[in-house]
Amino acid sequence: ISQGRLEALLNFQTVVADLTGLPIANASLLDEGTAAAEAMAMFYSLKNKRNKKDSVKKFFVDQDIFPSTLSVLLTRAEPLDIELEIGSWKNTTIDESYFGVLLQYPSASGSVEDYSSFANQVKKSGAYVTVAADLLSLAILRAPGEWGADAVVGNTQRFGVPIGFGGPHAAYFATHEDHKRVIPGRIIGVSRDSQGNTALRMALQTREQHIRREKATSNICTAQALLAIMAGMYAVYHGPEGLRDIAEYVHTNTRILAKRLSAFGLSPSHENYFDTLHFKASAEQLYKIRNVAEKEETNFFYGDDFFQISLDETVDGEDLDRINHIFEIAFEKTSSQNGISIENLNELPESLSRKTEYLIHPVFTKYHTETEMMRYIKRLENKDLSLVHSMIALGSCTMKLNAASELIPVSWPEFADLHPFVPPQQAQGYLKVFTELESYLCEITGFSACSLQPNSGAQGEYAGLLTIRAYHKSRGEGHRNIALIPSSAHGTNPASAVMAGMKVVVVKCDEDGNILVDDLKEKAELHKDNLASLMVTYPSTHGVFEVAIKEICDIIHDCGGKIYMDGANMNAQVGLTSPGIIHADVCHLNLHKTFAIPHGGGGPGMGPICVNDSLAPFLPGHPLVRTGGNQAIHAVSSAPWGSASILLISYAYIKMLGRRGMIDSTEAAILNANYIKARLEKDFPVLYTGENDRVAHELIVDLRQFKSVGISAEDVAKRLIDYGFHSPTLSFPVAGTIMIEPTESESKVELDRFCEAMINIRKEIDEVARGEQDPKNNVLVNSPHTLEQLSSDEWELPYPRSKAAFPVEYLRSGHKFWPAVGRVDNAYGDRNLVCICPPIEDYLDEEISETLNA
């Protein structure tokens, strides 16, 4: 039921793999800085996997890297004791004391360098080479994978995605096959379904934190799937020739501009460049240029003794004339170089120019008209079950209505086209939104300060823990590094704690899912001299309001620790209680859950943190824009306000609902969950209820008892597809269960429809239990049933087609959703990993086979 977006993400992975010259790519990361930091952490882990007693800690970063990336690297390196060495690659020799290097290609100042000999020397020393590359430039520049890169990371914003004051954009991460089991984030892979047809899936269980928890190397959960789809579609539409034309157009305009500005005595600092010109200038020149440019509504990038101009494909001849005019005024000189011939311009040398093909798969040559592209996108959309079809009751995900009135402002050019580093006087609208949104979130959480920078929930966890770490350090208690985490916690919690330099101590939960207070007291007292924090989810991951929550928080405070509250379940709190009320110190908020930002099939999301007065000084800063506290930690995201443009959605959500509407929403979410509980508990055991036999905003239905008759929780989840529903969360936080969260968005009619489906599935289970259905060949174990299967001339299953496809009457009234594939063979996909579009030969083989069988 997600084959459409999985195909679109596979296209994205293929684009990245082809352009970078590496065989495997993931389905996006949060931003370029995060991607670079993930590469650093991955190679640190690989290098020291068998070398922990005498670990190699030095990581070289070339000085001509983006400042935002460097800041994120500094943030990630310090808790892990990684030593960053910053300098010029031209003057550095890498030896066995380094585990890796990071290079920018083209560099932050625009230079295109031949790194091949340096990369070769790095690899001889046993270190890994990471390259942060401009993906569009790789259409004409030699691919990093060809000259020695072990990983290539970057941002795909310029593949048709609005800049949006900093985001959201899809970062990318490509590497070698050898690292496929440690690559961070999700990977989409090719497998087959129960009928032997090609089917796509998330491969290799890439959300490793759910399995390895505190041993995980990454806490990445939400990524930027929607933006990756946009970027992939940009490449599908333009194809290899179109991308090359765009890249060459940008490069040609940059060369023309360099020639025109030479008339003013300005010479680019670098011989080779792609889209960015770097010029040295005196303070007086910089003042004049900036003064004139801003009057002409044009922004350049300025340093202490230089300025830079970057171009993209939207820049045309008139824009070049305007830039030229700015310098005529600033230098009080007329330029006459309007008709410059490109034959006389400096070209890239052969050693830097791309020779290899890319995007040779048919998908990149088929859809180059608007109508064909539209139809392709629609075909993919039709394969996906979404909220336009039915309720998506994914527990712990809060799949609520994303109102059009909240989404529309994101597309307005005043918001969509603004660069994050424009002078603040040019961004007063955004800044007003941020100030008001921060104040609303602080009021909702009961805290005093907020950072909007973290661009995912896991990033918010990490940022919150870093503020706690900085707080303890500021008091001379940097040795406090123990994080107590309940055994029921979301897998990102222990992964984030380890990334923040903490040691995880697990606290037990009782049979009702509550934290065992006695175990907590014992462990808090045992570690009180080194206790840093408790990570707690409220309501709990089991969907219950823990009555002892204040006592739990006070125990930690009495031992010198701080309380980090995971805000994943904030949809059950807003307006009724708050993290401040329960005595927490910091929480993150999933704006893509509680505050109505669409999930996008795996991102974008936002995970801002709110803190009390004690932690406010340590909120994250940024190297280019003033943000955060007066003792700010380094940046956790590349952009000052993370994925800034989608903050407009949460802002509109809060503004339009108001105080009463927010409270009504919370009460309706809790009511809906308890209504489902009341309707289902006669047929299914409901785990974990509170003292009043109620749940919070979600409930866990126990399906383990049906294993004895051959029916698994997965069978129930897949059978729900035949009834027109996306499965609730499967086997989390308890194996063999489903967790249901209806949210406030669903009507009683939709809740009843879902409950009818579940109750009818229980009847089908009972048929198996009574021996009326074969335990190994029935509607449950064979689900979901595809239209191709149902419309086949042959039907050998021991039940009628109508029972498979239309088990309840409402399915005949417009509610039927046909899955594109049957049940996916996960094991086959892992054994035969393919993470890019299959080669054209596979399609040729299919055509030959069809011809022979005709």
Secondary structure by P-SEA (a helix, b strand, c coil): ccaaaaaaaaaaaaaaaaaacccccccccccaaaaaaaaaaaaaaaaacccccccccbbbbbccccaaaaaaaaaaaaaacbbbbbcccccccccccccbbbbbccccccccccaaaaaaaaaaacbbbbbbccccccccccccccccccbbbbbcccccccccccccbbbbbbbccccccccccbbbbbbcccccccccccccccccccccccccccccccccaaaaaaaaaaaaaacaaaaaaaaaaaaaaaaaaaaaaccccccccccccccbbbbbbcaaaaaaaaaaaaaacbbbbbcccbbbbbbcccccaaaaaaaaaaaaaaaccccccccccccccccccccccccccccccccccccccaaaaaaaaaaaaaaccccccccccccccccccccccccccccccccccccccccccccaaaaaaaaaaaaaaaaaacccccccccccaaaaaaaaaaaaaaaaaaaccccccbbbbccccccaaaaaaaaabbbbbbbbbccccccaaaaaaaaaaaccccccbbbbbccccccccccaaaaaaaaaaaabbbbbbccccccccccccccccccccbbbbcccccccccccccccbbbbbbbccccccccbbbcccccccccccccccccccccccaaaaaaaaaaaacaaaaaaaaaaaaaaaaaaaaaccccccccccccccccccbbbbbccccccccccaaaaaaaaaaacccccccccccccbbbbbbcccccaaaaaaaaaaaaaaaaaaaaaaacccccccccccccccccccccccccccccccccccccccccccccbbbbccccccaaaaaaccccccccaaaaaaaaaaaaaac
